[in-house]
Amino acid sequence: MKIHTIFFSLALLVAPGLSKSKGKNDTPNATIEKIEKKYDALSKTAPIVKANGKPMCQSLRFIQEEDNIIQDYSKLRQIAIIRHGEPDMVKTGQYTCSEANQFLKCYDSVCIIVPEKPFFELGANEDVKIFSSPINRALTTAHYLFGTDKEITVSPYFREFENRIKESESKKKHSIKRWTTTSRIKWMLGINRAKGIESFSQAKDRAHKGASILNNASKDNAKVVLTAHGLLNRYLKKDLKKMGWKVVEDTGNDYFGTTILVKVEE
C-alpha cells in the first residue's frame, strides 16, 4: 500500500509539469516560431519568377492546413502586404522640376511589367479577401496576381503617401530619385506642403485606419491580401504590429516586396 501511495503522489507531482510542457508547445508564440521556420525552409527552395527573362522575386504563399503547423487551423489569421510591381516606363535620365512632376503623373497611371506567372500562389478554393490601392500600378498588380474575375476592394486609404514636387521655375535637372527623395523629406518635415495635399501626420493617420481595415477584415476572412505601396506599407506594418500581429516573412521593400503577418487566437 505504501509503495502504491508513493507512486500515486509522484504522479500527481509530475502530471502538472507534463501538462504545462505540452501546453507551452501549443502557445501562440510557439506556433509563430514554427511558421517562421517554415518560411525559412520555403525560401530555400521557392522558384524564382521572371519578367522578360529578368529575375523578379521568389514564389510565396500563405501557410496552409496541410503544413500541420497549428492544431486548430481556424485559429490562424494571415495578412499579406505586397508592394506593387515595377511600373512599365523608363526611369533613367535627368529632369527639370516640371518634367519630374509630369513623370510622377505618368508613374501613377502606367501598368506594371508583368512577370511570366503570379509569384503569390493561391489554391483554387482558397478564400481570400483582397484589397488594393486605387493607383494603377497597385491595381494592375492585384489583377496580375489574382485575375480580373476576383473581387477586389479598392480603397483610397491604401494610396501611397504624397510625393508631389513643389513647382519651380528653375531649369536645373536632376534624377527622378533625387527629386522624389528631396521632396518627400521636405514634406515629412512640413516645409514642402503643396496646396491641397495631406500632411505627413494626416498620412500616418490614414495608414492607421488602413491597418484597422485589414485587421477587421481578417475577423471574417482568415486570409487577407493588400497590394499597395512601399512607404504606406511600412506604416501599415508598424500599426498592425501594435495591434498584436507578428511578422513571419518579409522579403523587403523592392518591387513585389511582401510582408506576411499572422495572429494566432488563444
C-alpha positions as CSV (number, residue, x, y, z in Angstrom):
1,M,0.0,0.0,0.0
2,K,2.8,2.4,0.9
3,I,4.5,1.8,-2.4
4,H,1.3,2.5,-4.3
5,T,0.7,5.6,-2.3
6,I,4.2,6.9,-3.1
7,F,3.8,6.3,-6.9
8,F,0.4,8.0,-6.8
9,S,1.8,11.0,-5.1
10,L,4.7,11.2,-7.6
11,A,2.2,11.0,-10.4
12,L,0.3,14.0,-9.0
13,L,3.5,16.0,-8.8
14,V,4.8,15.1,-12.3
15,A,1.5,15.3,-14.2
16,P,1.1,19.1,-13.9
17,G,4.6,19.6,-15.3
18,L,3.9,17.4,-18.2
19,S,0.7,19.1,-19.0
20,K,2.4,22.5,-18.8
21,S,5.2,21.4,-21.1
22,K,2.6,20.2,-23.7
23,G,0.7,23.5,-23.4
24,K,3.9,25.5,-23.9
25,N,4.4,23.8,-27.3
26,D,0.9,24.8,-28.3
27,T,1.1,28.5,-27.3
28,P,0.6,31.2,-30.0
29,N,4.3,32.3,-29.7
30,A,5.4,28.7,-30.2
31,T,3.2,28.4,-33.3
32,I,4.5,31.6,-34.7
33,E,8.1,30.4,-34.3
34,K,7.1,27.3,-36.2
35,I,5.6,29.4,-39.0
36,E,8.8,31.5,-39.2
37,K,10.9,28.3,-39.6
38,K,8.5,27.1,-42.3
39,Y,9.0,30.3,-44.3
40,D,12.8,30.0,-43.9
41,A,12.6,26.5,-45.3
42,L,10.3,27.5,-48.1
43,S,12.6,30.4,-49.2
44,K,15.4,27.9,-49.7
45,T,13.5,26.0,-52.4
46,A,11.0,28.5,-53.7
47,P,11.3,29.0,-57.5
48,I,12.3,32.4,-59.0
49,V,9.7,34.3,-61.0
50,K,11.0,36.2,-64.0
51,A,9.7,39.0,-66.2
52,N,11.3,39.4,-69.7
53,G,14.0,37.0,-68.6
54,K,14.9,39.1,-65.6
55,P,14.6,37.6,-62.1
56,M,11.9,39.5,-60.1
57,C,11.1,37.6,-56.9
58,Q,10.6,34.2,-55.3
59,S,7.3,32.4,-55.2
60,L,5.4,32.8,-51.9
61,R,2.2,31.6,-50.3
62,F,0.2,31.5,-47.1
63,I,0.6,28.8,-44.5
64,Q,-1.9,26.0,-45.3
65,E,-3.7,23.5,-43.1
66,E,-1.7,20.6,-44.7
67,D,1.5,22.2,-43.3
68,N,0.4,20.8,-40.0
69,I,1.9,23.7,-38.0
70,I,-1.2,24.5,-35.9
71,Q,-3.6,22.0,-34.4
72,D,-6.7,24.2,-34.9
73,Y,-6.2,25.9,-38.3
74,S,-9.3,28.0,-37.7
75,K,-7.4,30.0,-35.1
76,L,-4.8,31.2,-37.6
77,R,-5.3,34.6,-39.3
78,Q,-2.9,35.8,-42.0
79,I,-2.3,39.1,-43.8
80,A,0.0,39.6,-46.8
81,I,1.0,43.2,-47.7
82,I,2.5,43.4,-51.2
83,R,4.3,46.3,-52.9
84,H,3.3,46.8,-56.5
85,G,5.3,45.5,-59.4
86,E,7.8,47.5,-61.5
87,P,6.0,50.3,-63.5
88,D,6.4,49.8,-67.2
89,M,8.3,53.0,-68.0
90,V,11.8,54.4,-68.4
91,K,13.1,55.7,-65.1
92,T,16.5,57.0,-66.1
93,G,17.6,60.4,-67.3
94,Q,17.7,63.9,-65.9
95,Y,14.6,66.1,-65.4
96,T,13.6,69.7,-64.7
97,C,11.1,70.3,-61.9
98,S,8.2,70.5,-64.4
99,E,9.4,67.4,-66.2
100,A,9.7,65.5,-62.9
101,N,6.1,66.3,-61.9
102,Q,5.0,65.1,-65.4
103,F,7.0,61.9,-64.8
104,L,5.1,61.3,-61.5
105,K,1.7,61.7,-63.2
106,C,2.7,59.0,-65.7
107,Y,4.1,56.9,-62.8
108,D,0.7,56.9,-61.2
109,S,-1.1,55.9,-64.4
110,V,1.0,53.2,-66.1
111,C,0.7,49.4,-65.7
112,I,3.4,47.1,-64.5
113,I,5.9,44.9,-66.2
114,V,4.0,41.6,-65.9
115,P,6.1,38.5,-64.9
116,E,5.6,35.1,-66.5
117,K,3.4,33.8,-63.8
118,P,1.9,35.1,-60.4
119,F,4.5,34.9,-57.7
120,F,2.0,34.8,-54.8
121,E,0.3,31.4,-55.1
122,L,-3.3,30.8,-54.0
123,G,-5.1,27.5,-54.1
124,A,-8.0,27.1,-56.4
125,N,-10.5,27.1,-53.5
126,E,-8.5,29.4,-51.2
127,D,-10.8,32.0,-49.7
128,V,-9.0,35.3,-49.5
129,K,-10.2,38.9,-49.0
130,I,-8.3,41.2,-51.5
131,F,-7.7,44.9,-51.1
132,S,-5.8,47.3,-53.4
133,S,-4.7,50.9,-53.7
134,P,-6.6,52.8,-56.4
135,I,-3.4,53.8,-58.1
136,N,-2.9,51.9,-61.3
137,R,0.5,50.3,-60.6
138,A,-1.0,48.7,-57.5
139,L,-4.4,47.7,-59.0
140,T,-2.7,46.1,-62.1
141,T,-0.5,44.2,-59.6
142,A,-3.7,42.8,-57.9
143,H,-5.1,41.8,-61.3
144,Y,-1.8,40.2,-62.4
145,L,-1.7,38.2,-59.1
146,F,-5.3,37.2,-58.7
147,G,-7.1,37.8,-62.1
148,T,-9.7,40.3,-63.1
149,D,-12.6,37.9,-62.1
150,K,-11.7,38.1,-58.3
151,E,-13.5,40.6,-56.2
152,I,-11.0,43.3,-55.2
153,T,-11.9,46.1,-52.7
154,V,-10.3,49.3,-53.9
155,S,-9.8,51.9,-51.1
156,P,-8.3,55.4,-51.1
157,Y,-7.0,54.5,-47.6
158,F,-4.3,52.5,-49.4
159,R,-3.0,55.0,-51.8
160,E,0.7,56.0,-51.5
161,F,1.9,58.8,-49.3
162,E,2.3,62.2,-51.0
163,N,5.3,62.7,-53.2
164,R,4.4,65.8,-55.2
165,I,7.3,68.1,-56.1
166,K,6.8,71.8,-55.4
167,E,6.7,73.7,-58.7
168,S,9.8,75.8,-59.5
169,E,10.9,77.9,-62.5
170,S,14.4,76.6,-62.2
171,K,15.7,74.7,-65.2
172,K,18.2,72.7,-63.2
173,K,18.0,69.0,-64.0
174,H,18.2,66.0,-61.5
175,S,17.4,62.4,-61.5
176,I,13.9,61.3,-60.5
177,K,15.2,59.6,-57.4
178,R,16.8,62.9,-56.2
179,W,13.7,64.9,-57.0
180,T,11.4,62.5,-55.1
181,T,13.7,61.8,-52.2
182,T,14.3,65.5,-51.6
183,S,10.6,66.5,-51.9
184,R,9.4,63.7,-49.6
185,I,11.9,64.5,-46.9
186,K,10.8,68.2,-47.0
187,W,7.1,67.0,-46.9
188,M,7.8,64.9,-43.9
189,L,9.5,67.8,-42.2
190,G,6.5,70.0,-43.0
191,I,8.4,72.5,-45.2
192,N,7.2,71.4,-48.6
193,R,3.5,71.5,-48.5
194,A,2.0,71.7,-51.9
195,K,-1.5,73.1,-51.9
196,G,-4.4,70.7,-51.4
197,I,-2.4,67.6,-50.3
198,E,-2.4,65.8,-46.9
199,S,0.3,66.4,-44.3
200,F,2.6,63.7,-43.1
201,S,0.6,63.5,-39.9
202,Q,-2.6,63.0,-41.8
203,A,-1.0,60.3,-44.0
204,K,0.1,58.4,-40.9
205,D,-3.5,58.7,-39.5
206,R,-4.8,57.3,-42.8
207,A,-2.3,54.4,-42.6
208,H,-3.6,53.6,-39.1
209,K,-7.1,53.5,-40.4
210,G,-6.0,51.3,-43.3
211,A,-4.3,48.9,-40.8
212,S,-7.6,48.7,-38.9
213,I,-9.5,47.9,-42.1
214,L,-7.1,44.9,-42.7
215,N,-7.3,43.8,-39.1
216,N,-11.1,43.9,-39.0
217,A,-11.4,42.1,-42.4
218,S,-9.3,39.3,-41.0
219,K,-12.0,38.6,-38.4
220,D,-14.4,37.4,-41.2
221,N,-11.7,36.3,-43.7
222,A,-8.8,34.3,-42.2
223,K,-6.6,35.4,-45.2
224,V,-6.3,39.0,-46.3
225,V,-4.1,40.4,-49.1
226,L,-3.3,44.1,-49.9
227,T,-1.4,45.4,-53.0
228,A,-0.2,48.9,-52.3
229,H,3.0,51.0,-52.0
230,G,6.4,51.0,-50.3
231,L,6.2,53.8,-47.7
232,L,2.5,53.2,-46.9
233,N,3.2,49.5,-46.3
234,R,5.9,50.3,-43.8
235,Y,3.4,52.3,-41.7
236,L,0.7,49.6,-42.1
237,K,3.2,47.0,-40.8
238,K,4.0,49.2,-37.8
239,D,0.4,49.7,-36.9
240,L,-0.5,46.0,-37.4
241,K,2.3,45.0,-35.0
242,K,0.9,47.4,-32.4
243,M,-2.4,45.6,-32.9
244,G,-0.7,42.3,-31.9
245,W,0.2,41.0,-35.4
246,K,3.6,39.2,-35.8
247,V,5.8,39.4,-38.9
248,V,6.7,35.9,-40.0
249,E,8.0,36.7,-43.5
250,D,9.5,40.0,-45.0
251,T,11.0,40.0,-48.5
252,G,12.0,43.6,-48.4
253,N,10.8,46.9,-50.0
254,D,11.7,46.3,-53.7
255,Y,9.0,45.7,-56.3
256,F,6.8,42.8,-55.2
257,G,8.3,43.1,-51.7
258,T,5.9,41.2,-49.4
259,T,5.3,41.2,-45.6
260,I,3.3,38.4,-44.1
261,L,1.9,38.9,-40.7
262,V,-0.1,36.4,-38.5
263,K,-2.2,36.2,-35.4
264,V,-3.0,33.0,-33.5
265,E,-6.1,33.2,-31.4
266,E,-5.8,31.9,-27.8
